Amino acid sequence: MAVERKYELYTHEAKASAYELFAKMRQDDPVHCQPGIDGKTMIWFVTSYDEVEQVLRDDKHFVREAKNALPPDQVYQPDPLEAMMSNHMLNKDWDDHRRLRTLVSQAFTPRRVQMLRPRIQEIANELLDGVVGQGQMDLIADYSFHLPTIVIAEMLGIPVADRGKFKVWSQAALMPTLDDDSLAEFMAHMQEFMTYLRNLFDERRETPGDDLLSALLQAEADGDSLSEMELFSMLVLLIIAGHETTVSLIANAMVALWQHPDQLELLKKEPARMKTAVEEFLRYDNSVERAFNRWVAEDMTLGDQFLPKGSLVIPIVAAANHDPETFADPERLDVTRETNNHLSFGKGAHYCLGAPLARLETEIALNTLLERLPNIQMSIPFSELRWRLSPGFRTLETLPVQW
């Protein structure tokens, strides 16, 4: 017998009024069980700050691998292509997670990321040089998509001519596949993606470069037990997570500023505040709406609810970031907010490795935009903004602007 959802999370209307919906869930049902997007799988949705933080921090009781929480006969066995995509560090627990994370961690230290500042600034200016005379653009397609894409592509050593393909592949990877047609389209895109990566791996093995991909291949060659499947998954994660989230963060930040013109004027006058402002954008309307699901590894209580071993849990970080028990006046954008313990990059073992890079890219992208196009404004009313129906992300379909 089908169980109806008390809270509808998977419509355009839900995306448009997400924070009102999260507020009701947080107040009435901070730890709530209902069917997921397939209408069948029962999931505990967590919306209050303290409980979301607990799920994110406690990697002993809330695990990413089903095998650590379910009997072997209940563990889903992915097909080879799906396994190639999903065998990355975000889907691993404990020692396996630490080993994979160590392989790429040195590329994303704050010091190494700061060394990229001049190049990121150069890219931002080049992108605006190409559109400034037009008086209008799609801020996502013409600006925020390209900046982080170019940065991660250069870090990995991906040829310039191939970068446009990643928009199609990344969007395909983030959308749910709920019927045969969408599944077939997804599989076709991912097969194309995997074929591309396999060819790129062969080229780098033959002719290594001074890039992260060559370094990962060298680690494999040095016997660091990095299998080809892990290598594929690592690249999928870096390419998709390495640009898709920042693309939307930049766009969401600009929308938030247009909705709060006093904050926009403050940043125009005092661009040095942008570092603090970025933390507020991450809290106020981050591109990541939910953290990856966790499995409950043993019977436990979360909030006032009993969660049996094997339960599926999804922490909604966007809801936690607006919890009035943690943030004063949470529905107000305040770019001067000093105490800002948002959960947008996670907590604990799975804290986002790319956080320093995302912060820097967003800071430079927004300051450059406001400096060079101080009169930039949306070309459509707020009511016409449309969000993609990707469950875990807050991603606008387009953002037409003019100046």
GITACOR-V188531 format. One record per pair of residues at least 6 apart in sequence whose ideal C-beta (glycine too) atoms are under 8 Angstrom apart, sorted by the first residue. I is the first residue (numbers start at 1). J is the second residue. Records with the same first field share a line. If there is no record, write none. Layout:
I = J, J
//
This chain:
2 = 35, 39, 40
3 = 34, 35, 42
4 = 35
5 = 34, 35, 39
6 = 29, 32, 34
7 = 21, 24, 25, 29, 32, 34, 45
8 = 14
9 = 21, 37, 45, 391
10 = 37, 389, 391
11 = 389
12 = 386, 387, 389
14 = 21
15 = 387, 388, 389, 394
16 = 385, 387
18 = 289, 318, 394
19 = 318, 319, 322, 331
22 = 47, 316, 318, 319, 322
23 = 319, 322
25 = 32, 45, 47, 316, 319
26 = 47, 48, 319, 322, 323
29 = 47
30 = 46, 47, 48, 51, 303
31 = 44, 45, 46, 47, 48, 51, 302, 303, 304, 305, 307
32 = 44, 45, 47
33 = 42, 43, 44, 45, 305, 311
34 = 42, 43, 45
35 = 41, 42, 43
36 = 42, 43, 312, 314
37 = 176, 178, 391
38 = 178
41 = 312
42 = 311, 312
43 = 293, 312, 313, 314
44 = 302, 305, 307, 311, 312, 313, 314
45 = 314, 316
46 = 52, 55, 302, 303, 313, 314, 315, 316, 320
47 = 316, 319, 320, 323
48 = 303, 319, 320, 323, 325
49 = 320, 321, 323, 325, 326, 343
50 = 325, 326
51 = 302, 303, 315
52 = 291, 315, 316, 317, 319, 320, 343
53 = 320, 343, 347
54 = 302
55 = 62, 291, 294, 302, 313, 315
56 = 62, 291, 315, 317, 343, 346, 347, 348, 350
57 = 347, 348
58 = 348
59 = 93, 94, 348, 349, 350
60 = 297
61 = 296, 297, 298, 300
62 = 294, 295, 296, 297, 313
63 = 69, 93, 294, 295, 297
64 = 90, 91, 92, 93, 97, 292, 294, 295, 350
65 = 91, 92, 93, 295
66 = 74, 75, 76, 295
67 = 75
68 = 93, 295, 297
69 = 295, 296, 297, 309, 310
70 = 295, 310
74 = 310
78 = 86
81 = 187, 190, 191, 194
83 = 229
84 = 194, 229, 232, 233, 236
85 = 173, 190, 194, 232, 233, 236
86 = 233
87 = 227, 229, 230, 232, 233
88 = 100, 230, 233, 234, 236, 237
89 = 96, 97, 100, 101, 104, 234, 237
90 = 237, 241, 292, 350
91 = 233, 292
92 = 100
97 = 349, 350
98 = 349
99 = 225
100 = 226, 230, 234
101 = 353
103 = 216, 219, 224, 226, 234
104 = 212, 216, 234, 238, 353
105 = 353
106 = 112
107 = 155, 212, 215
108 = 353, 354, 356, 357
109 = 356
110 = 356
113 = 356, 357, 360
114 = 356, 360
116 = 151, 357, 360
117 = 360, 364
119 = 151, 154
120 = 147, 151, 360, 361, 364
121 = 364, 368
123 = 146, 147, 150, 151
124 = 147, 364, 365, 368, 369
125 = 368, 372
127 = 142, 143, 146, 147
128 = 143, 368, 369, 372, 373
130 = 142
131 = 137, 142, 143
132 = 372, 373
135 = 402, 403
136 = 379, 400, 401, 402, 403
137 = 143, 400, 401
138 = 398, 399, 400, 401
139 = 250, 251, 254, 399, 400, 401
140 = 247, 248, 251, 396, 398, 399
141 = 398
143 = 250, 365, 369
144 = 246, 247, 248, 250, 251, 365, 399
145 = 167, 243, 247
147 = 246, 250, 361, 365
148 = 242, 243, 246, 247, 358, 361
149 = 163, 166, 167, 243, 247
150 = 163
151 = 242, 243, 357, 361
152 = 238, 239, 242, 243
153 = 160, 162, 163, 166, 239
154 = 211
155 = 211, 212, 242
156 = 211, 212, 213, 235, 238, 239
157 = 204, 209, 210, 211, 212, 213, 214
158 = 166, 200, 213, 239
162 = 196
165 = 196
166 = 239, 243
168 = 189
169 = 189, 190, 192, 193, 239, 240
170 = 239, 240, 243, 244
171 = 244, 388
172 = 185, 186, 189, 190
173 = 186, 189, 190, 193, 236, 240
174 = 240, 244, 388, 390, 392, 393, 395
175 = 182, 186, 388, 389, 390
176 = 182, 389, 390, 391
177 = 183, 186
193 = 236
194 = 232
197 = 232, 235, 236
198 = 232
200 = 213
201 = 213, 217, 228, 231
204 = 211, 213, 214, 217
205 = 217, 221
208 = 214, 217, 218
212 = 238
213 = 235
216 = 226, 231, 234, 235
217 = 231
219 = 226
220 = 226, 227, 228, 231
226 = 234
241 = 354
242 = 354, 357
244 = 287, 393, 395
245 = 287, 288, 358, 393
246 = 287, 357, 358, 361, 362
247 = 287, 395
248 = 287, 393, 394, 395, 396
249 = 281, 282, 286, 287, 358, 362
250 = 361, 362, 365, 366
251 = 396, 399
252 = 281, 285, 286, 287, 394, 396
253 = 277, 278, 281, 285, 362, 366
254 = 366, 369, 376, 399, 401
255 = 285, 378, 382, 385, 396, 399
256 = 263, 281, 284, 285, 333
257 = 263, 264, 267, 333
258 = 264, 377, 378, 382
259 = 333, 382
260 = 332, 333
263 = 277, 333, 334, 335
264 = 370
266 = 273, 335, 336
267 = 273, 274, 277, 335, 366, 367, 370
268 = 370, 374
271 = 367, 370, 371
273 = 335, 336
274 = 363, 366, 367
275 = 359, 363
276 = 335, 336, 337, 338, 340
277 = 335, 366
278 = 359, 362, 363, 366
279 = 337, 340, 342
280 = 333, 334, 335, 337, 340
281 = 362
282 = 321, 342, 344, 345
283 = 321, 322, 327, 337, 340, 342, 344
284 = 321, 333
285 = 318, 394
286 = 317, 318, 321, 342, 344, 394
287 = 393, 394, 395
288 = 317, 318, 344, 392, 393, 394
289 = 316, 317, 318, 391, 392, 393, 394
290 = 314, 315, 316, 317, 318, 391, 392
291 = 314, 315, 317, 343, 346, 350
292 = 350, 392
293 = 312, 313, 314
294 = 312, 313, 314, 315
295 = 310, 311, 312, 313
296 = 307, 308, 309, 310, 311, 312, 313
297 = 309
298 = 309
299 = 306, 307, 308, 309
300 = 306, 307
301 = 307
302 = 313
307 = 313
315 = 343
317 = 342, 343, 344, 346
318 = 394
320 = 326, 343
321 = 327, 330, 342, 343, 344
322 = 330, 331
323 = 330
324 = 330
326 = 341
327 = 340
345 = 351, 352, 355, 358
346 = 352
352 = 358
369 = 376
370 = 376
373 = 403
375 = 403
376 = 401, 402, 403
377 = 401, 402, 403
378 = 399, 400, 401
379 = 400, 401, 402
380 = 400
385 = 396, 399
386 = 396, 397, 398
387 = 394, 395, 396, 397
388 = 395, 396, 397
//
